Amino acid sequence: MNYRQHIRAAAAAMLMLPVLNCQNTDAQMKRARDYGIEIGMLRTGSYNAITDVPGVKVGHVTLWEGDSVRTGVTAILPHDGNIFQQKVPAGIFVANGFGKLAGYTQVEELGNLETPVVLTNTLSVATAVAAVIEHTLTQPGNEGVTSVNAVVGETNDARINDIRGRHITSQHVLEAIRNAAGGPVAEGNVGAGTGTVCFGFKGGIGTSSRVLPATRGGYTVGVLVQTNYGGILQVNGVPVGQELGRYSFRTTLNEYKEDGSCMIVVMTNAPLTSRNLKRLGSRAFAGMMRTGASGSNGSGDYVIAVSTAEELRIPCSSDSIYEQWREIRNDEMDLLFQAAAEATEEAIINSLFAAETTKARNGMTVEALPVEKTLEVLRKYNRLKEK
């Protein structure tokens, strides 16, 4: 089964869920790379997705109800075991802290992750935290657990979604965790990206991956993004936003101003501890900046970076007073940095290519990125590899 067949199957399966209305099955047939947009120099994994990292799973639940509910949940699992009992090294890089990322301080202090990473909208963070706690407490082996550090990120989808209605429930979050699977990942108007806007166009969920050469360990770096921010769109180095006449600060009257946030989740099977994972996260943010992000005052931009390496898993309890591990040396980090930047840049562009025009509350319509016009601009700059 090829990538497109996988996506059709995944979309069909999601459409069977009672709360899900996934409208981007056709858009998923082509991603940026399918049009000849090749970002960076490293090769992608089989799915060009965060799930190319062994063991990583992604689940979405999308709420699309009436003319005002456009929101959802996305869950990312670093492995399919009991994450609380087998914690994973993690680091969080904060580029701009205008956000409501739950669970940050414990990750910063202890350097590990003990729950799935969940993304949703701003006013549903508390609901998602409660659901992640419930998920953790009810897992076999966690009967004695009395403290849980749920990691939940968000962007504000109020421009499209009735965010004050707080339509996300704990069951939606638990469903996203239960639905999490490997393989291709649905992008665009799904999950936590259902109601987002990016560079003035419809944003959403995007993903990409990079694989290091075997001589450098053969490790995979996978990225998933929830795009909801502004700036001056660049695609593969080309000023597409300016060419299309749609970008921040276009006039002195500032008639178009995009504000928002971007959540970036990085997973890798490279053996890294929290210090170098935080450094890896900062390079992922560099990939976001390559897309023309302005890092505005109201943009909450966070990178959650996780190592899934089995040899670095941290048992909840141990008979030993020591932690023992082997990790990659600082001098060997450069290619991983490159992989994180490239995968993040492409994941963001994929989120735009996959997203569809969306009619929102109050009759508002947010247009999708005009793909054909974008391709014309890329041809003009000789940045399109024709198929």
C-alpha positions in Angstrom: 0.0 0.0 0.0 1.5 3.3 -1.0 1.4 6.7 0.9 -1.8 7.9 -0.9 -3.6 4.7 -0.3 -2.6 4.8 3.4 -4.0 8.3 3.7 -7.3 7.3 2.0 -7.6 4.4 4.5 -6.7 6.6 7.4 -9.2 9.3 6.4 -11.9 6.8 5.8 -11.3 5.3 9.3 -11.4 8.8 10.9 -14.6 9.6 9.1 -16.3 6.7 10.9 -15.8 8.5 14.3 -19.0 10.2 15.4 -17.3 13.5 16.4 -15.0 13.6 13.4 -15.6 15.4 10.1 -12.3 15.2 8.2 -12.7 17.3 5.0 -9.2 17.1 3.6 -9.1 13.6 2.0 -8.4 15.0 -1.5 -5.9 17.6 -0.3 -4.0 14.8 1.4 -3.3 13.3 -2.0 -0.5 15.8 -2.6 2.0 17.3 -0.2 4.6 19.9 -0.9 7.2 17.4 -2.0 4.7 15.8 -4.5 4.8 19.2 -6.3 8.5 19.2 -6.6 9.2 21.3 -3.5 12.3 19.7 -2.0 13.3 21.4 1.2 16.8 20.7 2.6 19.4 18.1 1.7 18.7 15.1 4.0 16.4 12.3 2.8 13.0 11.8 4.4 11.7 8.7 6.1 9.2 6.3 4.5 6.1 8.4 5.4 7.9 11.8 5.7 6.2 12.0 9.1 6.9 12.0 12.8 5.8 8.4 12.8 9.0 7.5 10.9 10.6 7.5 14.3 10.2 3.9 15.5 7.4 3.5 18.0 5.9 7.0 17.7 2.1 7.2 17.2 -0.3 10.1 16.4 -4.0 10.3 17.0 -6.5 13.0 16.0 -10.0 13.9 17.0 -11.7 16.6 15.0 -14.8 18.6 15.9 -16.7 20.1 13.0 -20.2 21.0 14.1 -22.7 23.5 12.8 -21.3 26.8 11.6 -19.1 27.6 14.6 -17.3 24.6 16.0 -13.9 24.1 14.3 -11.5 22.6 16.7 -9.9 19.3 17.9 -7.2 17.3 19.7 -4.0 15.8 18.5 -2.1 13.3 20.7 1.6 12.2 20.1 2.9 9.1 21.9 6.6 8.4 22.1 6.1 4.7 22.5 3.2 2.3 23.0 4.1 1.2 26.5 3.3 2.7 29.8 4.9 6.1 29.4 4.7 6.9 33.1 6.5 3.8 34.1 9.0 4.1 31.2 9.6 7.8 31.0 11.6 9.3 28.1 14.2 12.1 28.0 12.7 15.5 26.9 13.6 19.1 26.6 11.4 22.1 25.9 12.6 25.2 24.0 10.6 28.4 24.6 11.0 30.9 21.7 8.2 33.2 22.9 6.3 32.4 26.1 2.9 33.9 25.1 1.2 30.6 25.6 -0.4 28.1 28.0 1.9 25.1 27.8 1.1 22.8 30.7 3.7 20.6 32.3 6.7 22.7 31.2 8.4 23.3 34.6 8.7 19.6 35.5 10.2 18.7 32.2 12.6 21.6 32.6 13.6 20.5 36.1 13.7 16.7 35.6 14.4 16.4 31.9 11.8 13.7 31.1 8.3 13.2 29.8 5.9 10.8 31.5 2.7 11.3 29.4 1.6 11.6 25.8 2.0 15.1 24.3 -1.5 16.5 23.6 -2.2 19.6 21.5 -5.6 21.4 21.5 -7.0 25.0 21.7 -6.2 27.6 24.3 -9.3 27.2 26.5 -9.2 23.4 26.4 -5.8 23.0 28.0 -7.4 22.3 31.5 -9.7 19.7 30.0 -6.9 18.0 28.2 -4.7 17.9 31.3 -7.6 16.2 33.3 -8.0 13.7 30.5 -4.3 12.9 30.3 -4.3 12.4 34.1 -7.2 10.1 33.8 -5.5 8.1 31.0 -2.4 7.8 33.2 -4.1 6.8 36.4 -6.2 4.1 34.7 -3.3 2.3 33.0 -2.3 -1.0 34.5 0.7 -0.7 36.7 -0.1 2.9 37.8 -2.4 2.0 40.7 -0.2 3.7 43.2 0.5 6.9 41.1 -0.4 10.1 43.0 1.3 12.8 40.8 1.1 13.2 37.0 2.8 15.8 34.9 0.6 16.1 31.8 2.2 18.0 28.9 -0.5 19.8 26.9 0.2 22.5 24.3 -2.2 24.9 22.5 -2.8 27.5 19.9 -5.8 29.9 19.9 -8.3 29.0 17.2 -10.9 31.7 18.2 -10.8 33.3 14.8 -12.5 30.3 13.3 -13.8 28.3 16.2 -16.3 29.1 19.0 -13.5 28.8 21.5 -15.5 30.2 24.4 -18.0 27.3 24.0 -15.2 24.9 25.2 -16.5 22.0 23.1 -13.5 19.7 23.7 -14.3 17.1 26.4 -12.1 14.6 28.2 -13.6 11.9 26.0 -12.3 13.6 22.9 -8.8 13.7 24.4 -8.9 10.1 25.5 -10.2 9.1 22.0 -7.3 10.8 20.3 -4.9 8.9 22.6 -6.7 5.6 21.9 -6.7 6.3 18.2 -3.0 7.0 18.0 -1.3 4.9 15.3 1.9 4.7 13.3 2.1 5.1 9.6 1.0 8.2 7.6 -0.4 11.1 9.5 -3.4 13.1 8.4 -2.5 16.8 7.9 -4.3 20.1 7.4 -7.8 20.6 8.9 -7.6 17.8 11.4 -7.2 17.5 15.1 -5.7 20.4 16.9 -5.2 22.1 13.5 -8.9 22.2 12.6 -9.3 25.9 13.5 -5.9 27.4 12.9 -4.7 30.2 10.6 -1.1 30.5 9.3 0.3 33.5 7.3 -3.4 34.6 6.7 -4.2 31.3 5.0 -5.8 28.2 6.5 -3.2 26.5 8.7 -3.3 23.1 10.5 -1.3 20.0 11.3 1.8 19.3 9.3 4.5 16.7 9.6 7.9 15.7 8.1 11.0 13.7 8.9 14.7 13.4 8.1 17.0 10.4 8.3 20.7 10.7 9.0 23.2 8.6 6.9 24.2 5.3 8.3 27.7 6.6 8.9 26.2 9.1 11.3 24.1 6.7 13.2 21.1 6.4 10.8 18.9 8.1 13.3 15.5 9.6 12.4 14.2 13.0 13.4 10.4 13.5 13.0 8.4 16.7 13.5 4.7 17.5 13.9 3.5 21.1 14.0 0.3 22.9 14.8 0.5 26.1 12.8 -1.3 29.3 13.8 1.0 32.3 13.4 1.8 35.1 11.0 4.7 36.8 9.2 5.8 36.9 5.5 5.4 33.4 4.0 8.5 31.9 2.4 8.4 28.5 0.7 11.8 27.0 0.0 13.4 30.4 0.3 10.9 32.1 -2.0 8.9 35.2 -0.8 5.6 33.7 -1.7 3.6 35.9 0.7 4.9 39.1 -0.9 4.4 37.7 -4.4 0.8 36.8 -3.5 0.3 40.2 -1.8 -0.8 38.7 1.5 1.5 39.2 4.4 1.9 41.0 7.7 2.7 44.7 7.7 1.7 45.0 4.1 0.5 48.6 4.5 1.3 51.3 7.0 -2.3 50.9 8.2 -1.5 47.3 9.0 -4.7 46.1 7.4 -3.5 42.6 7.6 -1.9 41.4 10.9 -1.6 37.8 11.9 -0.9 36.9 15.4 -1.0 33.4 17.0 1.2 30.5 18.0 3.1 27.5 16.8 3.5 24.2 18.6 6.3 22.0 17.4 6.9 18.5 18.6 10.2 16.8 17.7 10.8 13.1 18.2 14.0 11.2 17.5 15.5 7.8 18.2 18.9 9.4 18.6 20.1 8.9 22.2 20.0 12.4 23.6 19.3 13.6 27.1 17.4 16.8 28.0 20.2 19.2 27.5 20.8 18.4 23.9 17.1 17.8 23.3 16.5 21.5 24.3 19.3 22.5 21.9 17.7 20.3 19.2 14.4 22.2 19.9 16.0 25.5 19.3 17.1 24.4 15.8 13.6 23.3 15.1 12.5 26.8 15.8 15.1 27.9 13.2 13.2 25.9 10.7 10.0 27.8 11.6 11.8 31.1 11.1 12.8 29.9 7.6 9.1 29.9 6.6 8.9 33.7 7.3 7.6 33.7 10.8 7.9 37.1 12.5 7.8 35.7 16.1 5.2 38.3 17.0 4.4 39.5 20.6 1.3 37.3 20.8 2.8 34.2 19.3 3.4 31.4 21.8 6.1 29.3 20.1 7.3 26.2 21.9 9.3 23.1 20.8 8.9 19.9 22.8 11.8 17.6 21.9 11.8 13.9 22.9 14.2 11.0 22.6 12.6 7.6 22.1 15.9 5.7 22.4 15.1 2.6 24.4 18.4 2.6 26.2 17.6 6.0 27.6 14.2 5.2 29.0 13.8 6.1 32.7 12.1 3.6 34.9 9.7 5.0 37.4 11.4 3.0 40.1 14.7 1.2 40.2 16.8 -0.9 42.7 19.9 1.1 41.5 20.8 4.6 42.7 22.4 5.3 39.4 21.3 6.2 35.9 23.5 4.8 33.2 23.4 5.7 29.5 25.4 6.5 26.4 24.5 9.6 24.4 25.7 11.4 21.4 28.6 13.8 21.9 28.1 17.5 21.4 30.5 17.5 18.5 28.2 15.0 16.7 25.0 17.1 17.0 25.3 19.2 13.9 23.5 16.9 11.5 20.7 16.3 13.9 20.3 20.1 14.2 20.1 20.3 10.4 17.5 17.5 10.4 15.4 19.3 12.9 15.4 22.5 11.0 14.7 20.9 7.7 11.8 18.7 9.0 10.2 21.6 10.8 10.3 23.9 7.8 8.7 21.2 5.6 6.2 20.2 8.2 4.9 23.8 8.3 4.7 24.0 4.5 2.9 20.7 4.5 0.3 22.0 6.9 -0.5 24.8 4.5 -0.6 22.6 1.4 -2.9 20.1 3.1 -5.3 22.7 4.6 -8.6 23.6 2.9 -10.6 26.7 2.7 -12.8 26.8 5.8 -16.1 28.6 6.5 -16.0 29.7 10.1 -18.2 31.3 12.7 -19.9 34.6 11.9 -19.8 33.8 8.2 -16.0 34.3 8.0 -14.1 32.3 5.4 -10.4 31.6 5.7 -9.0 30.7 2.3 -6.5 27.9 1.8 -3.1 28.6 0.3 -3.6 29.0 -3.5 -1.5 26.1 -4.6 -1.3 26.8 -8.3 -0.4 30.4 -7.8 2.2 29.4 -5.3 3.7 26.9 -7.8 3.9 29.7 -10.4 5.8 31.9 -8.0 8.2 29.0 -7.2 8.8 28.4 -11.0 9.5 32.1 -11.4 12.3 31.8 -8.9 13.5 28.4 -10.3 12.8 26.7 -7.0 10.5 24.0 -8.2 11.7 20.6 -9.3 9.3 19.7 -12.1 7.9 16.1 -11.9 
